[in-house]
Amino acid sequence: MKALRSHTVGGPETLTLDEVEVPTPGKGQVLVDVKACAINYPDGLIVRDLYQFKPERPFSPGGEIAGVIEALGEGVEGWQVGDRVLAGIGNGGLAEKVCVAAGRMFKVPDGVPFEKAASLMMTYGTTIHGLKDRGHIKPGDVMLVLGAAGGVGLSAVELGKAFGAKVIAAVSSEAKGEVARQAGADEVVIYPRDAMDKDASKELANKFKAACGPDGANIVYDIVGGQYSEPALRAIAWEGRFLVVGFPAGIPKMPLNLTLLKSCDICGVFWGAFTAREPEKFRAQADELFDLMAAGKIDPLISETFPLERGGEAIAKLEAREAVGKLVVTMD
């Protein structure tokens, strides 16, 4: 079988397409014939040894897959060969076949394409955990989403609307703004891609404040970081919740005096650790996502698919913040 693997520390251009042996599922595992692997921000970090987890090389990136069970390991119950499944696996998904712990899998609902199934759990899972457990979202909240046209950003727009919030989408172009509007955003703010000086930062903060209204944003969902975080924090409401989700634009340095003035919270959203620490709550939220998908309230946007040999290009495009919605690698 073929696998796109990392042999040395570096960017996605260092990945090589290798011929490797088909793995054998161990106790409690199944072998999945991978049909689709969604690309996420950690895929670029992990090949650079910048992610929280550092697998032994050589390894394949790709933490979110969908496919068909091909073989069962010892002791696996409740699954059978031929079942359509999705799973979050951390890494290993950019391969034609992968062994997956049976407890990490979910059945793909009837009628859901593999590309959309592979795009559901990490983005929407992160967001439902962030909004409900860390942001304590409620109907009538105002939510400002930074990076609102990417996979996680669009999940925040859709779930924010599903939970009754007014959603302000912050994006880097009018084209991305239109994508956010199509997903349900109530208003759009365009922020600059170039470096901002103090005056430009203040101007952006004023734009955020105008869009969020006189009371500010009850929730700021920050997927971008860098120079955009402080202007967003300045637009937060009294006792608002600033959710730290990612920082492809860089790790921001926040003026903590603003948290005192607004009596607000800055909260981390680490979905991967949450799923390991609270598996029952995680599975309940996954079931809620399936229900929301069946009801038509969420629908992952797949903007582009790539064959396995071009998986590195997909990671690079995401890193360059050029992606709209989800990028997916397909094996067929």
Backbone torsions as a table, in degrees:
resi	resn	phi	psi	omega
1	MET	NA	164.6	-179.9
2	LYS	-103.8	146.0	177.1
3	ALA	-145.5	139.3	175.4
4	LEU	-92.5	114.6	-168.1
5	ARG	-126.2	155.2	174.5
6	SER	-100.9	123.2	177.8
7	HIS	-106.7	-25.4	-178.9
8	THR	-137.2	158.6	177.5
9	VAL	-67.1	131.6	179.5
10	GLY	167.7	-172.2	-179.8
11	GLY	-79.7	-178.0	-177.9
12	PRO	-63.6	-19.3	178.5
13	GLU	-69.4	-13.6	179.8
14	THR	-85.5	-7.8	-179.2
15	LEU	-69.4	143.1	180.0
16	THR	-125.5	146.0	177.4
17	LEU	-87.6	112.9	-174.4
18	ASP	-112.8	153.0	170.0
19	GLU	-95.7	121.1	-175.8
20	VAL	-132.5	166.1	179.0
21	GLU	-74.8	148.1	175.4
22	VAL	-68.1	126.8	-178.8
23	PRO	-71.5	156.3	177.7
24	THR	-106.2	127.2	-178.4
25	PRO	-67.5	134.1	178.0
26	GLY	-87.4	-169.4	179.8
27	LYS	-60.5	128.5	178.6
28	GLY	78.6	8.0	-178.9
29	GLN	-114.5	163.0	169.9
30	VAL	-128.4	156.1	173.1
31	LEU	-96.2	123.9	-178.6
32	VAL	-108.3	128.8	170.2
33	ASP	-80.8	103.9	-171.9
34	VAL	-71.8	130.0	176.0
35	LYS	-104.7	-32.0	-178.4
36	ALA	-152.2	143.5	176.7
37	CYS	-132.7	115.6	178.8
38	ALA	-77.3	146.0	179.9
39	ILE	-96.7	134.3	-179.9
40	ASN	-133.2	162.4	-176.5
41	TYR	-53.5	-41.0	179.3
42	PRO	-60.6	-20.2	-179.7
43	ASP	-63.3	-34.4	176.5
44	GLY	-75.8	-36.1	179.8
45	LEU	-67.6	-39.2	-171.6
46	ILE	-69.1	-32.2	179.2
47	VAL	-76.9	-15.9	176.4
48	ARG	-96.8	4.4	-175.6
49	ASP	60.7	33.5	180.0
50	LEU	-108.8	1.3	-178.9
51	TYR	-92.2	165.4	-178.4
52	GLN	-62.1	-30.6	-179.3
53	PHE	-111.5	135.4	-177.1
54	LYS	-123.7	92.7	-179.9
55	PRO	-68.0	156.5	178.2
56	GLU	-71.0	136.4	178.8
57	ARG	-83.3	153.5	-3.7
58	PRO	-78.2	147.3	178.1
59	PHE	-144.6	161.8	174.2
60	SER	-101.1	132.5	169.2
61	PRO	-71.5	-178.0	-180.0
62	GLY	105.8	102.0	-173.7
63	GLY	-106.8	4.9	-172.1
64	GLU	-143.5	111.4	-172.5
65	ILE	-129.4	163.2	167.0
66	ALA	-140.9	146.1	-178.7
67	GLY	-177.5	-156.7	-174.5
68	VAL	-125.1	134.1	178.3
69	ILE	-66.3	127.6	-178.8
70	GLU	-106.5	-28.5	-179.6
71	ALA	-156.3	152.0	180.0
72	LEU	-110.6	136.7	173.3
73	GLY	-84.6	177.1	-178.6
74	GLU	-60.3	135.2	172.1
75	GLY	80.8	4.1	-178.9
76	VAL	-80.2	125.9	178.1
77	GLU	-126.0	153.8	176.7
78	GLY	86.3	-1.8	178.3
79	TRP	-129.7	155.7	176.7
80	GLN	-143.2	158.1	177.2
81	VAL	-56.7	134.4	-179.2
82	GLY	99.7	-13.0	177.7
83	ASP	-64.5	138.0	174.3
84	ARG	-87.4	124.3	-172.0
85	VAL	-135.2	159.9	168.1
86	LEU	-128.3	155.4	-177.4
87	ALA	-158.5	147.0	167.7
88	GLY	-98.8	123.4	-170.5
89	ILE	-125.1	0.5	179.9
90	GLY	83.1	-61.1	174.8
91	ASN	-158.1	168.1	178.9
92	GLY	106.3	-3.1	-173.2
93	GLY	-77.5	-19.5	179.3
94	LEU	-85.5	64.1	-179.5
95	ALA	-153.6	157.3	-177.5
96	GLU	-71.2	-26.9	177.7
97	LYS	-143.5	148.7	-179.4
98	VAL	-151.7	146.9	175.1
99	CYS	-88.4	134.8	-174.5
100	VAL	-130.9	137.0	173.7
101	ALA	-63.7	130.0	-175.3
102	ALA	-57.9	-31.9	-178.8
103	GLY	-73.0	-9.3	-179.3
104	ARG	-98.5	4.0	-173.3
105	MET	-103.2	157.5	172.8
106	PHE	-134.6	147.3	175.7
107	LYS	-72.7	136.1	176.2
108	VAL	-75.8	123.3	-179.9
109	PRO	-58.8	148.7	179.2
110	ASP	-56.1	137.7	176.2
111	GLY	83.9	-5.9	-179.8
112	VAL	-89.7	120.5	178.7
113	PRO	-63.2	152.3	-179.4
114	PHE	-58.8	-36.8	-178.9
115	GLU	-61.2	-42.1	178.7
116	LYS	-73.5	-36.2	178.2
117	ALA	-61.5	-42.7	-179.9
118	ALA	-68.1	-18.1	-175.5
119	SER	-97.6	3.4	-171.3
120	LEU	-87.9	-51.8	-159.8
121	MET	-73.3	-45.0	-174.9
122	MET	-70.6	-44.3	-177.8
123	THR	-73.3	-57.7	-178.4
124	TYR	-69.9	-32.0	176.4
125	GLY	-64.4	-45.0	175.7
126	THR	-56.6	-44.6	-172.4
127	THR	-73.9	-40.9	179.5
128	ILE	-65.8	-37.3	174.5
129	HIS	-64.9	-46.3	-179.0
130	GLY	-61.5	-48.0	-175.2
131	LEU	-71.2	-39.1	-175.1
132	LYS	-85.9	-47.1	-172.8
133	ASP	-87.1	-32.9	-176.9
134	ARG	-104.9	-35.1	-178.7
135	GLY	-95.3	-14.2	179.2
136	HIS	48.6	49.7	-176.3
137	ILE	-63.4	145.5	177.0
138	LYS	-144.0	158.2	179.1
139	PRO	-55.8	138.0	-179.9
140	GLY	93.2	-9.9	176.5
141	ASP	-64.1	151.4	170.3
142	VAL	-102.7	127.1	-177.0
143	MET	-123.9	127.3	175.6
144	LEU	-101.8	121.6	-177.9
145	VAL	-111.1	116.7	174.4
146	LEU	-87.3	138.1	-177.6
147	GLY	70.4	44.2	-167.6
148	ALA	-76.3	-6.2	-178.1
149	ALA	-101.9	-3.7	175.7
150	GLY	-81.2	-177.5	-177.7
151	GLY	-61.3	-48.9	179.2
152	VAL	-69.0	-39.5	-179.5
153	GLY	-61.6	-44.3	179.1
154	LEU	-67.2	-33.3	175.8
155	SER	-63.8	-35.5	178.7
156	ALA	-69.7	-38.8	176.7
157	VAL	-61.3	-50.2	-176.7
158	GLU	-66.0	-45.9	-178.7
159	LEU	-71.1	-35.6	175.8
160	GLY	-57.6	-45.4	177.9
161	LYS	-66.6	-39.8	179.5
162	ALA	-62.4	-30.3	-179.1
163	PHE	-94.4	7.6	171.6
164	GLY	90.4	16.9	-179.1
165	ALA	-91.3	158.6	165.3
166	LYS	-88.1	126.8	-172.0
167	VAL	-112.5	123.6	173.5
168	ILE	-103.1	118.0	-177.5
169	ALA	-97.8	123.0	176.4
170	ALA	-106.4	124.8	-174.3
171	VAL	-142.9	172.7	-174.4
172	SER	-98.7	-0.9	179.5
173	SER	-155.6	159.2	178.1
174	GLU	-65.9	-34.9	178.1
175	ALA	-61.1	-42.9	177.2
176	LYS	-67.8	-34.2	176.9
177	GLY	-60.7	-39.0	178.9
178	GLU	-65.8	-36.8	176.1
179	VAL	-61.7	-43.4	179.3
180	ALA	-64.6	-38.9	177.5
181	ARG	-62.7	-41.7	179.5
182	GLN	-62.2	-28.6	178.6
183	ALA	-81.8	-8.2	175.7
184	GLY	119.3	1.3	-179.0
185	ALA	-59.5	138.2	-179.6
186	ASP	-79.3	-36.2	178.3
187	GLU	-143.6	159.5	-179.7
188	VAL	-129.4	137.6	172.6
189	VAL	-120.9	128.7	177.6
190	ILE	-94.5	124.6	176.7
191	TYR	-109.4	154.8	-177.3
192	PRO	-74.7	147.3	174.0
193	ARG	-84.4	-26.5	-179.0
194	ASP	-75.3	162.4	179.0
195	ALA	-59.5	138.4	-179.2
196	MET	-104.9	137.5	170.2
197	ASP	-86.5	-175.2	-175.3
198	LYS	-61.3	-40.7	-179.2
199	ASP	-66.5	-41.5	179.6
200	ALA	-66.3	-37.2	177.8
201	SER	-64.0	-41.3	178.1
202	LYS	-65.4	-40.1	178.7
203	GLU	-62.5	-41.3	178.7
204	LEU	-65.3	-40.9	177.4
205	ALA	-58.6	-40.4	178.9
206	ASN	-65.4	-36.9	176.8
207	LYS	-64.0	-44.0	177.8
208	PHE	-60.7	-45.2	-179.1
209	LYS	-61.7	-42.1	-179.4
210	ALA	-63.7	-40.2	-178.7
211	ALA	-71.6	-35.1	-176.3
212	CYS	-80.7	-18.9	179.2
213	GLY	95.1	174.5	-171.5
214	PRO	-62.6	-26.8	-178.4
215	ASP	-90.8	-11.8	178.7
216	GLY	86.4	-174.8	-176.9
217	ALA	-90.4	123.6	175.3
218	ASN	-68.7	-32.5	177.7
219	ILE	-131.6	130.2	167.1
220	VAL	-109.4	122.3	-179.1
221	TYR	-106.8	99.9	-170.0
222	ASP	-102.6	105.3	178.9
223	ILE	-99.4	-7.3	-167.5
224	VAL	-107.1	-47.6	-178.8
225	GLY	74.8	-150.5	178.5
226	GLY	59.0	-140.0	-174.5
227	GLN	-73.8	-6.0	-175.7
228	TYR	-91.5	-16.6	-173.7
229	SER	-69.6	-46.2	-177.6
230	GLU	-62.9	-46.0	176.1
231	PRO	-57.6	-35.9	178.3
232	ALA	-68.3	-41.4	178.7
233	LEU	-61.3	-34.7	179.1
234	ARG	-67.8	-16.8	179.7
235	ALA	-99.8	10.5	-175.4
236	ILE	-79.4	154.7	179.9
237	ALA	-82.9	166.4	171.4
238	TRP	-58.0	128.4	-177.2
239	GLU	59.1	30.9	175.9
240	GLY	-74.3	169.4	-179.6
241	ARG	-121.3	117.6	178.6
242	PHE	-98.3	111.1	-174.0
243	LEU	-98.2	120.2	-179.4
244	VAL	-91.7	111.8	-175.3
245	VAL	-110.7	-37.9	-179.0
246	GLY	-170.5	170.7	-176.7
247	PHE	-149.7	61.9	175.9
248	PRO	-63.5	-20.9	177.2
249	ALA	-89.7	3.3	179.3
250	GLY	117.3	158.3	179.4
251	ILE	-82.2	117.7	-175.4
252	PRO	-77.7	155.6	170.8
253	LYS	-109.5	112.0	-171.3
254	MET	-96.2	135.7	174.8
255	PRO	-74.9	106.2	-172.4
256	LEU	-70.2	-12.7	175.0
257	ASN	-62.0	-27.5	179.6
258	LEU	-67.7	-33.2	178.5
259	THR	-67.2	-32.8	176.7
260	LEU	-70.0	-45.3	-176.7
261	LEU	-64.3	-32.6	-179.4
262	LYS	-101.2	-2.3	-176.6
263	SER	48.9	44.6	-174.4
264	CYS	-107.3	167.5	-179.9
265	ASP	-111.3	143.3	167.7
266	ILE	-109.7	118.1	-171.3
267	CYS	-121.7	133.2	173.6
268	GLY	-81.1	146.8	177.6
269	VAL	-123.1	97.1	-178.3
270	PHE	-112.9	86.8	-172.6
271	TRP	-64.5	-40.2	-177.5
272	GLY	-58.3	-46.3	178.9
273	ALA	-67.4	-36.6	177.9
274	PHE	-59.2	-43.8	-177.4
275	THR	-64.0	-32.3	179.4
276	ALA	-78.4	-36.3	-176.7
277	ARG	-80.4	-31.8	-176.0
278	GLU	-132.5	66.0	-173.5
279	PRO	-62.0	-35.1	-179.5
280	GLU	-67.5	-42.0	177.9
281	LYS	-65.9	-38.0	177.4
282	PHE	-60.3	-46.7	-178.2
283	ARG	-67.1	-34.8	177.1
284	ALA	-64.6	-39.5	178.1
285	GLN	-69.6	-35.4	175.8
286	ALA	-61.5	-43.2	177.5
287	ASP	-61.5	-38.2	178.1
288	GLU	-64.7	-37.8	177.8
289	LEU	-64.4	-41.7	177.5
290	PHE	-61.0	-40.2	178.4
291	ASP	-64.2	-42.3	179.4
292	LEU	-65.6	-36.5	177.5
293	MET	-66.9	-43.0	179.4
294	ALA	-62.9	-31.4	179.7
295	ALA	-82.3	-3.7	179.2
296	GLY	79.0	15.1	-178.4
297	LYS	-88.5	-19.5	173.0
298	ILE	-133.8	146.0	-178.2
299	ASP	-158.7	100.0	-177.2
300	PRO	-53.9	130.1	177.6
301	LEU	-89.1	115.1	176.4
302	ILE	-97.7	108.4	-176.3
303	SER	-88.0	-24.3	-176.9
304	GLU	-161.6	143.3	173.7
305	THR	-118.2	152.4	-177.5
306	PHE	-132.3	145.3	170.8
307	PRO	-72.7	164.2	-175.0
308	LEU	-55.7	-42.1	-176.6
309	GLU	-65.3	-16.3	178.8
310	ARG	-107.8	19.5	179.8
311	GLY	-59.8	-34.2	177.6
312	GLY	-62.2	-35.2	177.6
313	GLU	-64.0	-38.9	179.1
314	ALA	-63.6	-43.4	178.1
315	ILE	-62.6	-43.6	-179.5
316	ALA	-62.9	-39.4	-179.9
317	LYS	-65.2	-40.1	177.5
318	LEU	-65.6	-42.6	179.6
319	GLU	-61.8	-34.1	-179.3
320	ALA	-78.2	1.8	179.7
321	ARG	59.8	36.6	178.8
322	GLU	-102.0	-5.0	-174.7
323	ALA	-83.5	142.4	169.5
324	VAL	-113.8	128.8	-176.0
325	GLY	64.7	-142.6	-174.9
326	LYS	-105.8	144.0	169.9
327	LEU	-104.9	134.4	-174.3
328	VAL	-132.3	136.1	172.7
329	VAL	-95.7	128.8	179.7
330	THR	-112.5	148.1	-174.4
331	MET	-96.4	-17.4	-178.1
332	ASP	-99.1	NA	NA
